[in-house]
Amino acid sequence: MDRSCTAKGSGSDPAPLTAYLRSDGSSASPSLGARREGRRRRRIRAAERRRSRAESGLGGLRFILILVLHVLFFRNLYATESDSEPSPPHSVRTLFLTNDLTEEVMEEALQKKANLILSYHPPIFQPLKRVTWKTWKERLVIRALENRVGIYSPHTAYDAVPHGVNNWLAKGLGPCSSAPLQPATASSYPTGGSFRVEFTACPDDNLDTILSSLRGVPEVSFITTVPARVGGEEQTRVGVNCSQQALLHVVALLSQNSLLYQKTEIVSLQKPLLEDTGMGRLCALKEPVSISTLVERVKSHLRLSHIRLALGAGKSLESQVKAVALCAGSGSSVLKGTESDLYLTGEMSHHDVLDAVSKGISVILCEHSNTERGFLLELQKELAAHLQNKICIVVSERDRDPLQVV
């Protein structure tokens, strides 16, 4: 039986056929036809690689230009004392606001001489492995770099903050009070540490030695001692705030004294809620209104001629609404399971709408970005006042929801 082997050729690809082994172990040179066929295949593969590089835009001056612009644009962000030639500061004279940054909107921003684009939705949700001219999102990056235009996307931060997108959407309901459906918590614990360990020590428990040892445990952030009287005996109540990792060391230290360990309590701490901050809003109307009235209010607030309405089971247009749960954009995950008379959001899946309707909850859908875009006009006024009208703030005129009712 003939066997074949391959060896490395002069290029990066293995040569197709370089030697044959006969059954007796002797070798023979490949035929002239085989050598010609190998060279032909290598030429084809090389041509395909060159064509692929040309089509992707990774070759030549374009790729060099992108890299140079990238360095010029971002160098000042990462400059250190050893950098002798940082790029000049990126001054903003015109701030451009948009809900979605499309190529059409980018062209508008450049025509308006924008230095910074505030795009509510991030134009890039998935990481880019390359920056070429092939896809529209990659082209946005290239055009921003070429024109030294910064892009900032707040997205869900603007959903959650007080007086943000969801609060603006709630204004369309009429007079009401509101609270977040998913309240946000502070980023840290007030006293540091996610656990509190408390125990009571007697005078003969060598408290000074115990406290000294506790202070030496990394990530123990707070220790308190308070006089306490237990069973007519003067004792000391000790509280220790620490991280989860430090908790192991604190418990191990206290367990060395069995009596002390038996009097130890461990409390898991919670981060405090932030006032009026979080995802979605549950709105209690000051006066009940009919579904038909609420529909007209929403259409007027969002400047829409049409919306989509699903009436809850057993409900009609004249049914009264007292409570509305809302979430700008795509609200299924936030609204699901909330008890209210009506859901207001941009979009929901077919089956989530069916679930809501089966529970007697009516649903108003206005398309995703229609429940967000109007906030930009309010934001424009707030930023102008905050920045004391020192820069020009422009709201896009070409930005619109991709779905239209025809």
Buried (B, 14 or more C-beta within 10 A) or exposed (E): EEEEEEEEBEEEBEBBBBEBBEEEEEEEEBEEEBBEBBEEEBEEEEEEEEEEEEEBBBEEEBBEEBEEBBEEBEEEEEEEEEEEEEBEEBEBEBBBBBBBBBEEBBEBBBEBEBBBBBBBBBBEEEEEEEBBBEEEBBBBBBBBBEBEBBBEBBBBEBBBBEEBBBBBBBBBBBEBEBEBBEBBEEEEBEEBBBBBBBBBBBEEBBBEEBBEBBEEBEBBEBBEEEEEEEEEEEBBBBBBBBBEEBBEBBBEBBEEBEEBBEBBEBEEBEEEEBEBBBBBBBBEBEEEBBBBBBBEBBBEBBEBEEBEBBBBEEBEEEBBBBBBBBBBBBBBEBBEEBEBBBBBBBBBEEEBBEBBBEEEBBBBBBBBBBBBBBBBEBBBEEBBEEEEEEBBBBBBEEBBBEEEEE
